[in-house]
Every structure is written in structure tokens, then in C-alpha cells.
Amino acid sequence: MDGVSSAVVQSGIPVNRGIQPRTSCMPDDGAASHNNYESNNRTSLDEKRNKTDGYSGEDRGQFTKFRNRRSLPWYQSRELHTVLAITALAFVVRLWAIEYPTSVVFDEVHFGGFASKYIKGRFFMDVHPPLAKMLIALTGWIFGLNPSFDFKEIGMDYIEPKVPYIPMRTMCGLMGVAVVPIAFYTVRNSGHSLHAAALAALLVLFENSIVTQSRLILLDSPLILFTAFTALAWVNFHNQRHDPFSDDWFIWLFLTGIGLGLSGSVKWVGLFIIATIGVSTLNQLWLLWGDLRVTPRIWLNHFLARALCLIVVPIAVYMLMFEIHFLLLGSSGDGDGFMSAPFQMTLGHSLKDSPLSVAYGATVTIRHQGTQGGYLHSHISVYETGSKQQQITLYPHKDTNNDWIIQKKDGTIPESLEYIKNGDSIRLSHATTQKSLHSHDHKAPVTEIENHFEVSGYGYEGFPGDSNDEWRLEIVEHDGKDSQSGETLHTLRSKFKLVHANMNCDLFSHKVKLPKWGFEQQEVTCMRSAVLAKTTWIVESNTYSLYPEDAPMVNYKKPGFLGKFLELNKVMWTTNAGLTESHPYDSRPSSWPVLKRGISFWGKEQKHIYLVGNWFTWYMSTGAVVLYVVIRALLFLRDKRGYRDDFNGFREYYELSGGFFFMAWALHYLPFFLMGRQLFLHHYLPALYFSILLFSVTFDVACRFVPNRFRLVALVVTVSIAIFVFRTRAPLTYGLEWTRAKCEASKILKTWDYDCNQYPDSYAQYSANAAISASNAEAASTSGEESILEKIIPAADVQRMEVGEDTGKVEDNGEASSGGAAEVTDGSSKTEAIDVNSYSQESRAVPYTRTWMNALTGIELLAWKFPVVCTMDAMPSQPGQTRILDASYILSLETIPSSKNVESARSIISKQPKTASIFPTQGNRLVSFLGIGVVTIPGLETLEKIHQCIEFTESLKSLLVWLDKVDKVGDADISRLRRVLQEKQPRFLLT
């Protein structure tokens, strides 16, 4: 970090155009008049100020020349023409084919779904602040987004439900477009040449990773835009430093504060730009403090102006976004469980007033305080491990199974009111099942640590209970305004723990879920030496018929905006920190600057979207960062030895603007090393942006060593390489057609794990698939109405044949579900082909399917979850020559609404084994049993085999979908199923 500190010592902020050394890289704009800040009478104070801020009087005089440096009208300036041309190109690159894919991609699942919830007004919880999500929701609302579309799965179709995904993506894309001219002006207004500014803009424009993020309904495009805008506003503010408290000075300072607030309101990663501006501000104030011409009063004005614009304004913007967020989400939703009960009261939840003191015999609900898991809960289901007694869990919703009756430790209830005291031994009886809260020396159902014990519901009619039902109530915290709540158990005001009498462990819960047999509710255990926070409980509701009518009542107090704001941000923080689970495409910060791997976003129809950077831009920008550190370190060592290398003014020129961009890169990158949460490559994009700006500065300084005639050539060559690399990876950026060979050639690192096997050998394969899809669509449009099978998948014109001697007999005997290998034996008997219309109504269910494949090389095709294998050689007749590829394929009940219970279907189908041959080519054979399809195509080239296998697959669909005249399936379901089959084309894998 020596580079950062050194940059801060110099200035920590960019140099403006006024101090450019005259070189071949930077054309001479002519002299400019001195700024009014400069006095004609030079004094020792003037000289000291010049030494302090590193600027000469001439430099300060040149400072404002960018305002009137041109003799031509503004609309004829080369700079404007350049930035307009680059911006026009950005529109093309960012928005081209933005309508594709026509289905949900990657995290559109989350942020599109949040848009639907905003429109419905249903509260949800997310780890990111709300600004970008509200902008996405606003766009969706304007263009008619139906909130019933929930974006819940990657691959969900946008077309049929008429989701306005194109405007929603375009909004993010336009923000990506705006980043390009901002990058241009940030470098230009930092005092660098037109060529350096154009380079920065073009490298940002043709950066694959930024393009990918800008084309989808994601948060990174708004984040990068507001971060880049903030940096530009700060550069422009710094350029007004010799005209303090002027209108321009205040405008750019205020806009910097707005940018800080907007950046932090998109993602908390935006806080890093706040750190960047904060460090630069401290450096400015330090230099002003050392300026003998700045009086304490003027310095205080500088401080207050910065405090107002850079602290108060960002906080106000951030809080305003949450105020709008709360106004939009005023109803109960799936995020309620993350919030406290008082917070939930503001979302339409209600809770009746309860008597203050709690007595024996009262029916109470007990809420856990250490997590947002909810209430102590039980139900009739039992554990499948341990004692197999009744389950005790935490449940987040109100339910009668949350009710418990407080009894004396012997299970009795006093006839008169007796209030519960701190230290009393009690028993809790479940109001619905009459089981007692119980613990014993059994391991907890999920947590297998030695100091965790099972908590269960135990007892039966006539059983008086035992000492394992006894718990000691200890009040650990109470309301300071209610001193009695520390001695007597009070509703809501007394926080207590329950200590088991025999095991000496505390009733405990944590964010660990039970398996499906426990309905994935939160585990409750009895733990020794537990953390107090996870063993703390309160009584939330309290009812008893013996309570007097005038008993003091209590209820939650609804929080105001500030209370909700603070609580939600605390929950966001803890939830964000808890995202520690691994992900197939997560990565650590050390791998980001070298672009070790990317992120798979989407794959379908032999196309793929994969987030990966432009390796040329990535490595050049990383190299610029390393070079800056090396140069600063060398200069530091030489300074210590008494040398002063000025390089005719280029040192200061490089250190100031380069130092600011280096500091911004470091503060947007290094903090991630402190995070233990799940991280991805896209977290590096703001840091990448600043490293690109640093590279453009490095390029500009390097121009002084290049003859004037080669300057433009260097720019063109650099940009051309970046565009070439961008183009070679455009299929991954846009989801375009590609070939396997070109995909493999694009990998310069083995760790780039996008799968090239998903692409065909030639582009002709895409045409073949399109022709098949068109043929299916045409057939579907002319299909009759006799059966749902014909409505959904038009049967191919296939010759149905009897199976001859060369067809094997496959027997499964109903054992497929056990994972055992099916038996393959020789058979010479003839079997009739499958007739789908011959099945009874009961047999029309989803088949259980399994893929078999020749152990030799083959081509695997998957068509709408039906596994098909085209083998290169004859179908082996011995089990030893066959291997299982996939354990099972059971079609989703969600995909086919009419499907019956899978287990029942498996039983029915296993009793009706069938074999058939439908492929009309002589010498081929097919075995089709319970969804198994294998065809051999001898004597054909690979490509021809692929084409014929695809044709076979289309025919196989009509044979394997065992649905016929199902009454419950309507026209909408038929249309949806037809669309699914048309869109999900077969994919092949040559192995």
C-alpha cells in the first residue's frame, strides 16, 4: 500500500489540465490568462503556497483554460465529435440483440422477482439497498409487468406471459452506455490528452464482462454508473479548487455527495467510493490546514461545506431510498420472517394486547430472540432419528401449534392466580398435543456436536411425566423502565432462558434447518455452554381465563421510520455476512486481477452466456496497477537517497491523476480480502473500471517517449487488439452461435471453465436444429384434436415395425428406483411396437427413465428430459458392455400438470414392459423401455449421424409422452407444453 500512501501525500486527487507538460502526447492549447486567485505581487507566502500544493503561478493561471480554450464553436470541437461517436458505438455494443435470450438469465431470478414484489407491495428482504431494484421495478411497472410472473427459475420464458423484459434490460443497458462518456470525461478532465480519454472510453466500451452485466436485469450496471459519475464529479470539483465557494465549486461538490448516496443505495460495495472520496477529502483539508494564507475561519468553511455535501447529503439520499422502499412494501410478504415482531406489526400483522404478568396455567407463545426463526413450536410429526419422539422446532408464522401451557414442575396448575418468578422450575405442555417439552441424553437431530442434545415432545394419556420435563426459568434481561420484569415474568418485557433440570443445558436454537421430514423448520436443541443470545426467549402472547379484567396490558410498540431503517440495515448486514456457502462459480479476490475464471449465466439451444473479461484489457489494466506500484516504490527509494527525479514535470503529472485512480482501484479491491462471504468475479468490476483509467493515464505518459507520428498508431493498435479479443468472446457475451473449435481456441487459460462441448462442430448444425423446430411448429399448427398427445407433440411420420431377432429384450422388474442395474438379455421373440393410444387412463403418467450407453464413443442427446444416445457401434447384447450414464430422469410434475404420482406411475409402467423399433433406416435398431432410447446408425459420418439422431429424437418424443385425452389439461397447458418442446431443442455431446 505504499503506492496509496505516496499518492495521498502528493494530493490523492487528479491534476487538472493546467499543469500539463508540453509533449507530443498533449497538444498545446495556447496560453491562458491567470486566475483571479493569483496576486500580481509575489511574496514568500505565495512561494510557500506554491511549494505546498505543487503548482506554480503559471500552472494555476492555466487551470481554467479548459473553459474557453477553443476558438471554434463548441459543436465543432474534435472532443465533442469524438465522445459522440464513441457513445453512439456504445449504444450498439450494449443494446444489440438485448432481447436475447428470451428467458430468465442468472440473477434476473432475484432482481426481476423483486420487481414483481414491489408492484404487488409485498415486503421482502434482500442484502442490497433498494435503489437499483426500485428502478427496475419502475421500468417494469411503466411497461406493464404482470406481478404474477415471479422470475423464480432460470430459463423461464418471457414471451408467452408478455413480460416487458426488453425495457427492463434496456434500462440497465442505457446505464452501461452512460458509463462510456463518463470514463472519457473523467480522464480528460483529469488533465490528460484526447487520445488517453478516448482509450479509456473504448476499453470500457469493449470490456466483455461489463457488457454482459449491462445487458441483463442486474444491479452492477447502476452501481458502475453511479460510481463512475461520483469520480467524475469529484474530478470536476477538484478542478475548481482555486475558485473556492463559487457556484461551480458548490455544484460539483453537491453532485459528488449525490453520487455517493446513489452508489451506496445500489450495493454496499458502493461504500468503497465513499472511502475513496473520504481519503482524498482528508488530504485536501490537510493541505488547506498547512496553507498559511488560509485563515481558520476559511478552513472551517471548507470543512463544513464538505461535511454537508459529502456526509449529510449521501446519508439523506440513502435514507430517502429506504423511505420509498417502505412506502412501496407496506404489506406482509415472504421477508417478514427476517424481521422482528414490532417491525412485522407495520406490515399488517396484528397482535392482541396481553396481560403484563404471566401466571401458572396461562397459554403463551414463546418467541426466540437470538434468531428470526420465530416461535417455539411442536406438531404431531416425530423425529426420524434419535428418540423418534415428537418434533420441537421454531416456526416463523402464527399457528395454534405455537401455544404452550405453563405448569408447575410437577405438572399441576394452582387453583388461584400464582405469577411466575425468576428462578422458578416449570413445565411446558403443548396445548394441541398435550406433550411436555422434554430433553434427554440423545444427540440433536441435525447438529452432532457433543454438547447439543435432543429436545422433544414427550408424554401420553395417564403419564404424569418425569424430571426430564422440568426447566428452570432464569430472567437474563428486562425492560429498564419496568423494574418488576426482572423479578416476575412479564410479557414482552422479560427476556429469559430455560435451563434443563437434569442435563444442565439451555434451550437453544440457531439457523440450522431440519431435513424435509422436519419440514425444514429451524432446529431446537438443549446446549451446554451456549451463547446467551441463542438461548434467550420472550413471552409474546399471554392468555388465561383467571386474569382480572383490569389487569395491566402490554403490546409491541410499532417502530417509526428510523427504527425500521436501522433494523433492516442490521438484518441486511448479518444476512450478507452469513452468505458463506460455496457456489460452483464463486471465486476469491486473489484470482480476479488475473481473470482466473468466470461465471456461467445461462445455457440453452447450444448457446451459452458466460461472464468473462476481455483478457487484453484485463491484463493491461492489471499491468498498469503493478507498474504504478513498482515506479512509486523506486522513486520512493531514490527520494530517500537524496535524488529528486522530476522528469520535466511528468512525475507529478503521473503521480497525481494516476495516484487517485490507483487509490480508487485499491479501495474497491483490497477490502474483499477481509470478507469471508461468498464472492464472485463481478464484484471486481468497479475496481476494474478504475484500473482501466489508470492504464489510460499510463498510456498517456508513455506517449512522451513515442514520436508524434506514432502516437495515433499506438492508440489504434491498442484499441484494435481490445476489439479483436472482445469479438472472439462475443458469443459468450451475447449468447451467440459458436463452434467447438473456436470455443477451444478462445481459451488462453485452462481455468476458464466454460464448456466447449456444448457447441456443434459447425454452424450448419444450428440451421438443422432450426429446421426441425420449424417443422415441429408447422406440424403442431395442423394437429388434430383427438388427443392431448397430438396437440402437444405432433407424431412424426414414422414407419412402425415389429422388432426382429436383432433387438434385445430389456427387463427392469420394477427395480429402477433402487439404483440397481437393469438386466439386458438376448431375445428372439417378436414384440409389437408401442401404441400410445392403447394405454389405459391409469397408465398415462410420467415414465421413470434411465439412460444406457455403449461403453464406446457415442453422442448423447437430451430432448426435453428424455435421454437418448446415438451410439457409433452396434447395441451390445451383454450387460457388461453397457454402462449407466444417469441414475434417473423423472419428469417434473410441474412441467406436466396432469401427471400422477410418480411412485404409482413407476409401479404401473414396470408391469407393462414394451419394446419397439420406429427408426425406418435398414440395419438400425431401437430399444425403448420406460423411456430408454438407443439407436445405432452404422456406416454414416458423424454429422449425418447427428442429424438422423435428432430426427429420431423428435419421433421418440411422440412415443414416450404417455398422455392421451387427459380431461384436466386445458388449452393453456397444451400451448405451454408445445412451447417448451419447441424451445428446448436437443443438445448433443460428442464424447
Protein Blocks (a to p, Z undefined) as FASTA:
>chain_A
ZZmmmmmmmnopacdfklcccdfklccebjadddfkbcfbdcfklmmmmmmnopafklmm
mmmmmmmmpfbdfklpfklmmmmmmmmmmmmmmmgoklpccbdehjlmmmmmmmmmmmno
pacddfbdfklmmmmmmmmmmnopafkbgolaghiafklnopakklmmmmmmmmmmmmmm
mmmmmmmmnopafklmmmmmmmmmmgmklmmmmmpccfklmmmmmmmmmmmmmmmmmmmm
mmghilklmmmmmmmmmmmmmmmmmpmklmmmmmmmmmmmmmmmmmmmmpmklcfklmmm
mmmmmmmmmmmmmmmmmmmmmmmmmmmmmcccfklmmpcfklmmmnopacddddfbdceh
iacddddfkbcnbpadddfbdcfehjlpacddddfbdcfklpccdddfkopacfbdcddd
ehiacddddfklopacdddddddfklmcfkbccdddeddehiabjfklpccdddfbdcfk
lmklmmbccehkaccddddfklopacddddddcdfknoopacddddehiafklmcccdfb
dcdfkbcfklccdddddddfklmmmmmmmmmmmmmmmmmbccfkbccfklmmnombccdf
bdcehiacdddddfklmmmmmmmmmmmmmmmmmmmmmmmnopacekgolmmmmmmmmmmm
mmmmmmmmmmmmmpcbdcdfklmmmmmmmmmmmmmmmmmmmmmmpcfklmmmmmmmmmmm
mmmmmmmmmmmmnopacdfklmmmmpmbfklccdfklpcfbfklmmmmmmmmmmmmmmmm
mpcfkbmklmmmccdddddddddfklccddeklpmmnopacdddddfbdcddddfklpcf
klmccddddddddfbdcddddeehiacdddfbdcdfbfklpccfbfbdcddfklmmmbcc
fklmmmmmmmmccdddfbfbghiacddeehiacdddehiafklmmmmmmmmmmmmmmmmm
ccehifklcfklmmmmmmmmmmmccddddZZ
